[in-house]
Amino acid sequence: MEITTLQIVLVFIVACIAGMGSILDEFQFHRPLIACTLVGIVLGI
């Protein structure tokens, strides 16, 4: 499996949003179920 530049950027964006979500605790986005699901979608796994 080869990771493209677009996938790296999208994973970075998801990680940044998850990090802000854990600080703000507004949308419960930092929960592993949500964050890992979005990373899986980005990577196409």
N, C-alpha and C positions, 0 to 999 in steps of 0.2 A: 504494500500500500504506500503510495506516494502522497505526501501532503503538499498541496499547492500554496502559493502565496496568499491567495484569497482566503483559503481555509485558516491560515495562520492569523490573518487580520480579523476574521470573524470570531475565532476563538478568543483572541485578545479583547475584542469588544464585549463579548459575553462575559469574560472574566472581570472586566472593568465594571460592567453593570452589576454583576453579582457582588463584587466588592463594595460598591456604593450601596447596594441593597442591604448588605449585612450591617453597614454603619447606620443607614437611615431606618432600616427595619420596617419599611413601609409596605412593600409588596410581598414580603417573605420569599424573595427571588433567590436568596442565598442558600435555600434548602437544597441539599444534594439531589433530590429527585428532579427538581426543576432545572437546576444548573447543568447536571449531567445529561439530562434529556436534550437540552438545547445544544450542548457540545456534541453529542452523538448525531444530532440532525445536521450540524455544520460539517462534521467530518464524514457524514454519509455512511455511518456504521450500522 
